[in-house]
Amino acid sequence: MGVTRESALIIAEILRCKFGLEVDLVDLKEQKSLDLAQYQNMVIGSGVRAGKVYGKALKFLENDLTGKKVAFFVSSAWAGTPGSYETAKARFVEKTLAKYPKINPVSTEAFGGRIKYIRKTMVDNTDLAKVEAWAEELGKKFTQ
Ligand SMILES: Cc1cc2nc3c(=O)[nH]c(=O)nc-3n(C[C@H](O)[C@H](O)[C@H](O)COP(=O)(O)O)c2cc1C
């Protein structure tokens, strides 16, 4: 399982169990069309490869999300490397969102990632406790 999916599961669980929110988990690779009107809040997550946020996430950011509380996060090996977090966040989160000026997120974050090669884990700087803490922050913002 990818780190973004793993994080999405954690976030959904916390929003449901601790904040009583109804949550749909959507994999943009599988879901072709989605009725966005039914959602008040949205957490959009993506991995990063070759310096880029995944194309499906970029495409999704083109949607009209006016009136919704939107949060955005990335999973990136660089974001979890000591000393690189700020640069990774600026590059993969802030620079990406700057291309979608209509989106005014309530919160953004960059988490570490994991690189596997032929089933062997080569890099793992995931921090699921950090994901949990962020989900708590989102829960408060979404229920305010
Ligand atoms: C082919 C490849 C290219 C990658 N390029 C980058 C990169 O440019 N910057 C970065 O921070 N992490 C990079 N990574 C690490 C990914 O960000 C990491 O695997 C992350 O967990 C991806 O999210 P996912 O697990 O949800 O797919 C790369 C990983 C792979 C396999």
The ligand as an SDF file (V2000), in Angstrom:
LIG
                    3D

 31 33  0  0  0  0  0  0  0  0999 V2000
   10.3160    6.5660   -9.1630 C   0  0  0  0  0  0  0  0  0  0  0  0
   10.2500    7.3660   -7.8940 C   0  0  0  0  0  0  0  0  0  0  0  0
   10.5520    8.7130   -7.9330 C   0  0  0  0  0  0  0  0  0  0  0  0
   10.4960    9.4800   -6.7470 C   0  0  0  0  0  0  0  0  0  0  0  0
   10.8000   10.8030   -6.7920 N   0  0  0  0  0  0  0  0  0  0  0  0
   10.7310   11.5480   -5.6640 C   0  0  0  0  0  0  0  0  0  0  0  0
   11.0370   12.9370   -5.6670 C   0  0  0  0  0  0  0  0  0  0  0  0
   11.3340   13.5240   -6.6980 O   0  0  0  0  0  0  0  0  0  0  0  0
   10.9570   13.6190   -4.5010 N   0  0  0  0  0  0  0  0  0  0  0  0
   10.5840   13.0300   -3.3250 C   0  0  0  0  0  0  0  0  0  0  0  0
   10.5250   13.6960   -2.3050 O   0  0  0  0  0  0  0  0  0  0  0  0
   10.2850   11.7070   -3.2770 N   0  0  0  0  0  0  0  0  0  0  0  0
   10.3430   10.9540   -4.4070 C   0  0  0  0  0  0  0  0  0  0  0  0
   10.0340    9.6200   -4.3860 N   0  0  0  0  0  0  0  0  0  0  0  0
    9.5860    9.0220   -3.1160 C   0  0  0  0  0  0  0  0  0  0  0  0
    8.0500    9.0850   -3.0050 C   0  0  0  0  0  0  0  0  0  0  0  0
    7.6600   10.3880   -2.6890 O   0  0  0  0  0  0  0  0  0  0  0  0
    7.5670    8.1090   -1.9440 C   0  0  0  0  0  0  0  0  0  0  0  0
    7.6930    6.8120   -2.4980 O   0  0  0  0  0  0  0  0  0  0  0  0
    6.1420    8.3330   -1.4940 C   0  0  0  0  0  0  0  0  0  0  0  0
    5.8360    7.3690   -0.5110 O   0  0  0  0  0  0  0  0  0  0  0  0
    5.1640    8.3060   -2.6670 C   0  0  0  0  0  0  0  0  0  0  0  0
    3.8180    8.3290   -2.2220 O   0  0  0  0  0  0  0  0  0  0  0  0
    2.8960    7.0180   -2.3500 P   0  0  0  0  0  0  0  0  0  0  0  0
    3.5760    5.9730   -1.4910 O   0  0  0  0  0  0  0  0  0  0  0  0
    1.5890    7.4270   -1.8060 O   0  0  0  0  0  0  0  0  0  0  0  0
    2.8410    6.6440   -3.7930 O   0  0  0  0  0  0  0  0  0  0  0  0
   10.1110    8.8530   -5.5320 C   0  0  0  0  0  0  0  0  0  0  0  0
    9.7860    7.4920   -5.5290 C   0  0  0  0  0  0  0  0  0  0  0  0
    9.8540    6.7530   -6.6870 C   0  0  0  0  0  0  0  0  0  0  0  0
    9.4920    5.2990   -6.6410 C   0  0  0  0  0  0  0  0  0  0  0  0
  1  2  1  0
  2  3  1  0
  2 30  2  0
  3  4  2  0
  4  5  1  0
  4 28  1  0
  5  6  2  0
  6  7  1  0
  6 13  1  0
  7  8  2  0
  7  9  1  0
  9 10  1  0
 10 11  2  0
 10 12  1  0
 12 13  2  0
 13 14  1  0
 14 15  1  0
 14 28  1  0
 15 16  1  0
 16 17  1  0
 16 18  1  0
 18 19  1  0
 18 20  1  0
 20 21  1  0
 20 22  1  0
 22 23  1  0
 23 24  1  0
 24 25  2  0
 24 26  1  0
 24 27  1  0
 28 29  2  0
 29 30  1  0
 30 31  1  0
M  END
$$$$
